[in-house]
Amino acid sequence: MTTITTPVTEDLLHGHLDVERTSRGLLPHRLPARARRQIPDDQLAMAESQPSGVRLAFRTHATTITLHAVPTKRAYPGAPNVPDGVYDLLVDGALIAQASVPGGNLRTVDLATGRFDLTEGPVGSATFTDLPARDKTVEIWLPHTEPTELITLETDAPLHAVPAGTRKRWVHHGSSISHGSNATHPSGTWPALVANRAGLDLVNLGFGGGALLDPFTARTIRDTPADLISLKLGINLVNTDAMRLRALTPAVHGFLDTIRDGHPSTPLFVVSPLLCPLHEDTPGPLAPDFSSGTLRYRATGDPAERAAGRLTLTVIREHLARIVAERRADGDLALHHLDGLTLYGEPDHHTHPLPDGLHPSPEAHRLIAERFTELVLTPSAGAPAP
């Protein structure tokens, strides 16, 4: 069998906004270099380098494909082991194979302080065999929580990059739920499920712990071509205890103003928080809790301090709805509000509870995707499709 080795180049990548050339290959990023220079903490720096929604896309007759890469895996002392990241291989939009890459780097993180140590490791490989022997579009979705340096592809037939711009682009920003926490594989996050179902080119700016109305994120969205934009806001403002009510409204207005500087008429959906009983009426900050033998979370704020401006999800939902409905919509007909409780609410919590108290289960990711598709992307919903 003839083997063709192809270096991974940026034209093979989709869903990223930048690449970093390392000594071994390419490291995709979901924020551009200018924005990365303004990141204030290691948490967001790690999250944006985790390639949620980033995939390789090419056409080929190959029946065997091997990807050589260097993943960066995580370990949390005192917590259960983090499973290896999953690489999803889709053929013409259908998931047909999965693999993991052994080896790689190891990032050991202190959950209490956020500090970490990085140990470098070797290149590993993921091999996919018995693929359909015909011309086809192949996508390899990278692990959504595992930074991945891409080295080469080995195939038994030539491959050709799928050009950008063949699909309408959806730019989505949100928290760890949008990033994909508790999803078991990268095309199983709710934004990926929506994008694949609707045939959209996804740019996922969902950052675990990082949806904090940062100006550099707004500028990134402003400068990124988009046919549809959605912003799922609120949960990180509560669980980091990063903001008080006085600052919320002008910060949301400023975030939207910046985006509108680059996208004055693009359909834009402001999505309020999904149900999270921890923070419905209790402010943050959030703290990890291992008392049950597994990782769960608890809110450490005092509900009585809501009167002093401490934020809860109930408060944020009320104010996001008011901002969109009363203060902006009259002059912005392409701006829409979507109540997060219509995506995941109290009845859903009974049937699909949050396994760690904060993040949805894989089944709930599918439910959220179905609801978002119905409420935003179906013509009968009355909202403009991209």
C-alpha positions as CSV (number, residue, x, y, z in Angstrom):
1,M,0.0,0.0,0.0
2,T,1.3,3.4,-1.0
3,T,1.4,5.9,1.9
4,I,1.3,9.6,1.3
5,T,2.5,12.0,4.0
6,T,0.9,15.4,4.1
7,P,2.0,18.1,6.5
8,V,-0.9,19.7,8.3
9,T,-1.3,23.2,6.9
10,E,-3.7,26.0,7.8
11,D,-5.8,25.5,4.7
12,L,-6.9,22.1,6.0
13,L,-8.3,23.6,9.2
14,H,-11.8,25.0,9.9
15,G,-13.3,26.5,13.0
16,H,-10.1,28.2,14.2
17,L,-9.2,31.9,14.2
18,D,-5.4,31.6,14.3
19,V,-2.6,29.1,14.3
20,E,0.7,29.0,16.3
21,R,3.6,27.4,14.6
22,T,5.4,25.3,17.1
23,S,8.7,23.4,16.8
24,R,6.7,20.3,15.8
25,G,3.6,21.5,13.9
26,L,0.6,23.7,14.1
27,L,-1.4,24.6,17.2
28,P,-4.9,25.9,16.4
29,H,-6.2,28.8,18.5
30,R,-9.8,30.1,18.9
31,L,-8.7,33.7,19.7
32,P,-6.3,35.7,17.5
33,A,-2.9,36.7,18.8
34,R,-3.9,40.2,19.6
35,A,-6.7,39.0,21.9
36,R,-4.4,36.3,23.4
37,R,-2.0,39.0,24.5
38,Q,-4.8,40.6,26.6
39,I,-5.9,37.4,28.4
40,P,-5.6,38.0,32.1
41,D,-5.5,34.4,33.4
42,D,-4.3,30.9,32.7
43,Q,-7.8,29.5,32.7
44,L,-8.9,31.4,29.6
45,A,-5.5,30.9,28.0
46,M,-6.0,27.1,28.4
47,A,-9.6,27.2,27.3
48,E,-9.1,29.1,24.0
49,S,-6.3,26.7,23.0
50,Q,-8.6,23.8,23.5
51,P,-10.0,23.3,19.9
52,S,-13.7,23.0,20.5
53,G,-15.3,23.0,17.1
54,V,-12.0,23.0,15.2
55,R,-11.7,20.3,12.6
56,L,-9.6,19.2,9.6
57,A,-11.6,19.0,6.4
58,F,-10.5,17.5,3.1
59,R,-11.7,15.4,0.2
60,T,-10.1,12.1,-0.5
61,H,-10.5,8.5,-1.7
62,A,-8.4,7.2,1.2
63,T,-9.6,4.2,3.2
64,T,-6.9,4.6,5.9
65,I,-6.0,7.8,7.5
66,T,-3.5,8.4,10.3
67,L,-3.1,11.8,12.1
68,H,0.1,12.4,13.9
69,A,-0.3,15.0,16.7
70,V,0.8,16.1,20.2
71,P,-2.2,16.5,22.6
72,T,-1.9,18.3,25.9
73,K,-3.7,16.3,28.5
74,R,-4.8,17.4,31.9
75,A,-4.5,16.1,35.4
76,Y,-6.0,17.4,38.6
77,P,-4.3,16.2,41.8
78,G,-7.0,14.6,44.1
79,A,-9.5,14.4,41.3
80,P,-10.4,11.4,39.1
81,N,-8.3,10.9,36.0
82,V,-9.3,12.9,32.9
83,P,-10.0,10.5,30.0
84,D,-8.0,10.9,26.8
85,G,-9.5,13.3,24.3
86,V,-11.5,11.8,21.4
87,Y,-11.0,12.5,17.7
88,D,-14.2,12.2,15.7
89,L,-14.0,11.2,12.0
90,L,-17.0,12.2,9.9
91,V,-17.6,11.2,6.3
92,D,-19.9,13.5,4.4
93,G,-21.3,14.7,7.7
94,A,-21.9,11.3,9.4
95,L,-19.8,10.2,12.4
96,I,-18.3,6.8,11.5
97,A,-15.1,6.4,13.6
98,Q,-13.4,7.6,16.7
99,A,-9.9,7.4,18.1
100,S,-7.6,8.9,20.7
101,V,-3.9,9.9,20.5
102,P,-1.7,8.3,23.2
103,G,1.2,10.2,24.8
104,G,1.6,13.9,24.4
105,N,2.1,16.6,27.0
106,L,0.7,16.6,30.5
107,R,-0.7,19.8,32.2
108,T,-1.1,19.2,36.0
109,V,-3.5,21.8,37.4
110,D,-4.2,22.8,41.0
111,L,-8.0,23.3,41.1
112,A,-7.8,25.6,44.1
113,T,-5.3,28.1,42.7
114,G,-5.4,27.4,38.9
115,R,-1.6,27.1,38.8
116,F,-0.2,24.4,36.6
117,D,3.0,22.5,35.6
118,L,3.6,21.3,32.0
119,T,5.5,18.2,31.2
120,E,6.4,17.7,27.5
121,G,5.7,14.3,25.9
122,P,6.1,12.5,22.6
123,V,4.1,12.7,19.3
124,G,1.3,10.2,19.1
125,S,-1.1,8.9,16.4
126,A,-4.7,8.2,15.7
127,T,-5.5,5.8,12.9
128,F,-8.8,5.3,11.1
129,T,-9.3,2.3,8.8
130,D,-11.9,0.7,6.6
131,L,-13.2,4.1,5.4
132,P,-15.6,4.1,2.3
133,A,-13.6,3.6,-0.9
134,R,-15.0,6.5,-2.8
135,D,-14.5,10.2,-3.1
136,K,-15.8,11.8,0.0
137,T,-15.4,14.8,2.4
138,V,-13.6,13.8,5.6
139,E,-13.7,15.9,8.7
140,I,-11.6,15.1,11.8
141,W,-13.0,17.0,14.8
142,L,-10.3,17.6,17.3
143,P,-10.8,16.9,21.1
144,H,-12.8,19.8,22.4
145,T,-10.9,20.0,25.7
146,E,-7.4,18.9,24.6
147,P,-5.0,21.4,22.9
148,T,-3.6,19.6,19.9
149,E,-0.4,20.3,17.9
150,L,-1.0,18.9,14.5
151,I,2.0,17.4,12.7
152,T,1.1,15.3,9.6
153,L,-1.6,13.2,7.9
154,E,-0.7,9.8,6.4
155,T,-3.2,8.5,3.8
156,D,-3.4,5.8,1.2
157,A,-4.7,8.3,-1.4
158,P,-4.1,12.0,-2.1
159,L,-6.2,14.5,-0.2
160,H,-7.3,18.0,-1.1
161,A,-8.3,20.8,1.4
162,V,-12.0,21.8,1.5
163,P,-12.0,25.5,0.8
164,A,-13.4,27.9,3.3
165,G,-16.6,29.9,2.6
166,T,-18.7,27.0,1.2
167,R,-21.1,27.1,4.1
168,K,-22.7,30.0,6.0
169,R,-20.8,30.8,9.2
170,W,-22.2,30.7,12.7
171,V,-20.1,32.4,15.4
172,H,-21.1,31.4,18.9
173,H,-19.8,32.6,22.2
174,G,-20.5,31.1,25.6
175,S,-19.3,29.4,28.7
176,S,-18.1,25.8,29.5
177,I,-21.5,24.5,28.4
178,S,-20.9,25.9,24.9
179,H,-17.3,24.8,25.1
180,G,-18.6,21.2,25.6
181,S,-18.1,20.3,29.3
182,N,-19.5,16.8,30.0
183,A,-19.9,16.0,26.2
184,T,-18.1,12.8,25.6
185,H,-16.8,13.7,22.1
186,P,-16.2,16.8,20.0
187,S,-19.0,16.5,17.5
188,G,-21.3,15.8,20.5
189,T,-21.2,19.3,22.0
190,W,-24.5,21.1,21.5
191,P,-23.0,23.8,19.1
192,A,-21.4,21.0,17.0
193,L,-24.7,19.1,16.9
194,V,-26.5,22.2,15.8
195,A,-23.9,23.1,13.1
196,N,-23.8,19.6,11.6
197,R,-27.5,19.3,11.6
198,A,-28.0,22.7,9.9
199,G,-24.9,22.6,7.6
200,L,-23.3,25.6,9.2
201,D,-19.6,26.5,9.4
202,L,-19.1,26.7,13.2
203,V,-16.7,29.0,15.0
204,N,-17.1,28.1,18.6
205,L,-16.0,30.8,21.0
206,G,-17.3,28.9,24.0
207,F,-14.7,29.1,26.7
208,G,-14.8,27.2,30.0
209,G,-15.0,29.9,32.7
210,G,-14.4,32.6,30.1
211,A,-17.7,34.1,29.0
212,L,-17.1,37.4,31.0
213,L,-18.0,40.1,28.5
214,D,-14.3,40.6,27.8
215,P,-13.7,43.5,25.2
216,F,-11.1,41.4,23.3
217,T,-13.7,38.7,22.7
218,A,-16.2,41.3,21.4
219,R,-13.6,42.7,19.1
220,T,-12.8,39.1,17.9
221,I,-16.5,38.6,17.0
222,R,-16.6,42.0,15.4
223,D,-13.7,41.1,13.1
224,T,-14.8,37.6,12.2
225,P,-17.1,37.1,9.1
226,A,-20.4,35.7,10.2
227,D,-23.9,35.0,8.9
228,L,-25.3,34.3,12.4
229,I,-24.0,35.3,15.8
230,S,-25.2,34.0,19.2
231,L,-24.0,34.9,22.7
232,K,-24.9,32.7,25.7
233,L,-24.2,35.0,28.6
234,G,-24.5,35.0,32.4
235,I,-23.3,31.8,34.2
236,N,-19.6,32.8,34.3
237,L,-20.5,36.3,35.6
238,V,-22.1,34.5,38.6
239,N,-19.8,31.6,39.3
240,T,-16.7,33.8,39.1
241,D,-18.4,36.6,41.1
242,A,-16.7,38.9,38.6
243,M,-19.3,41.7,38.4
244,R,-22.1,43.5,40.2
245,L,-25.4,44.5,38.9
246,R,-24.4,48.1,38.4
247,A,-21.7,47.0,35.9
248,L,-23.8,44.4,34.1
249,T,-26.1,46.6,31.8
250,P,-23.4,48.9,30.4
251,A,-21.0,45.9,30.0
252,V,-23.6,44.1,27.9
253,H,-24.4,47.2,25.9
254,G,-20.6,47.8,25.2
255,F,-20.2,44.1,24.2
256,L,-23.1,44.4,21.7
257,D,-22.0,47.8,20.5
258,T,-18.6,46.5,19.6
259,I,-20.0,43.5,17.7
260,R,-22.4,45.7,15.9
261,D,-19.5,47.9,14.7
262,G,-18.5,45.0,12.4
263,H,-21.9,43.3,12.0
264,P,-24.6,46.0,11.9
265,S,-27.4,43.8,10.5
266,T,-26.3,40.2,11.1
267,P,-28.9,38.1,13.0
268,L,-27.7,38.2,16.6
269,F,-29.2,36.1,19.4
270,V,-28.6,37.0,23.1
271,V,-29.2,33.7,25.0
272,S,-29.7,34.0,28.8
273,P,-28.5,31.3,31.2
274,L,-29.8,27.7,31.2
275,L,-31.2,26.4,34.4
276,C,-28.6,25.8,37.1
277,P,-30.1,25.3,40.6
278,L,-26.8,26.1,42.2
279,H,-26.9,29.7,41.1
280,E,-30.6,30.5,40.4
281,D,-30.8,32.6,43.6
282,T,-27.4,32.1,45.1
283,P,-24.4,34.3,44.1
284,G,-20.9,32.9,43.4
285,P,-18.1,32.3,43.6
286,L,-18.2,28.6,42.7
287,A,-16.1,26.1,44.5
288,P,-15.2,22.5,43.6
289,D,-16.5,19.8,46.0
290,F,-15.0,16.3,46.2
291,S,-17.0,15.2,49.4
292,S,-19.0,12.7,47.4
293,G,-15.9,11.1,45.9
294,T,-16.4,12.7,42.5
295,L,-16.2,16.3,41.3
296,R,-19.2,18.4,41.9
297,Y,-19.6,22.1,42.5
298,R,-21.2,24.3,45.1
299,A,-22.1,28.0,45.3
300,T,-20.4,29.9,48.2
301,G,-22.3,33.2,48.0
302,D,-25.0,34.5,50.3
303,P,-28.5,34.9,48.8
304,A,-29.0,37.9,51.1
305,E,-26.4,39.8,49.2
306,R,-28.5,40.1,46.1
307,A,-29.8,43.3,47.6
308,A,-26.3,44.7,47.4
309,G,-26.0,43.9,43.7
310,R,-24.5,40.4,43.8
311,L,-25.6,38.5,40.6
312,T,-27.6,35.4,40.3
313,L,-29.0,33.7,37.2
314,T,-32.5,34.9,37.9
315,V,-31.3,38.5,38.1
316,I,-29.2,38.1,34.9
317,R,-32.1,36.6,32.9
318,E,-34.4,39.5,33.9
319,H,-31.8,42.1,32.9
320,L,-30.8,40.5,29.6
321,A,-34.4,40.3,28.5
322,R,-34.9,43.9,29.4
323,I,-31.7,45.1,27.6
324,V,-32.8,43.4,24.3
325,A,-36.5,44.1,24.5
326,E,-36.6,47.6,25.9
327,R,-33.3,49.3,25.3
328,R,-32.0,48.0,21.9
329,A,-34.5,46.2,19.8
330,D,-36.3,49.3,18.6
331,G,-33.2,50.3,16.6
332,D,-31.9,46.8,15.9
333,L,-34.4,44.5,14.2
334,A,-31.8,41.7,13.8
335,L,-31.2,41.5,17.6
336,H,-33.2,38.8,19.4
337,H,-33.4,37.4,22.9
338,L,-33.7,33.7,23.7
339,D,-34.6,32.6,27.2
340,G,-32.1,30.0,28.2
341,L,-34.8,28.2,30.2
342,T,-36.5,27.3,26.9
343,L,-33.3,25.3,26.0
344,Y,-32.9,23.7,29.4
345,G,-35.4,24.4,32.2
346,E,-36.9,22.9,35.4
347,P,-38.7,19.9,33.7
348,D,-35.5,19.0,31.8
349,H,-33.5,19.1,35.1
350,H,-35.8,16.3,36.4
351,T,-35.3,14.1,33.4
352,H,-31.6,15.1,32.6
353,P,-30.0,16.3,35.8
354,L,-26.7,18.1,35.7
355,P,-24.2,15.4,36.7
356,D,-21.8,17.7,38.5
357,G,-24.4,20.3,39.4
358,L,-23.2,22.7,36.7
359,H,-22.7,21.1,33.3
360,P,-25.3,19.2,31.2
361,S,-25.0,15.5,30.4
362,P,-24.4,14.3,26.9
363,E,-28.1,13.6,26.6
364,A,-28.8,17.2,27.6
365,H,-26.4,18.5,25.0
366,R,-28.5,16.7,22.4
367,L,-31.7,18.2,23.9
368,I,-30.2,21.7,23.9
369,A,-29.1,21.3,20.3
370,E,-32.6,20.2,19.2
371,R,-34.2,23.1,21.0
372,F,-31.8,25.7,19.6
373,T,-32.2,24.4,16.1
374,E,-36.0,24.6,16.5
375,L,-36.1,28.0,18.1
376,V,-33.4,29.7,16.0
377,L,-32.9,27.9,12.7
378,T,-36.2,26.5,11.6
379,P,-38.2,28.8,9.3
380,S,-41.4,28.0,11.2
381,A,-39.8,29.5,14.4
382,G,-40.2,33.0,13.0
383,A,-36.5,33.8,13.6
384,P,-34.3,34.6,10.6
385,A,-32.3,31.7,9.5
386,P,-28.6,32.4,8.6
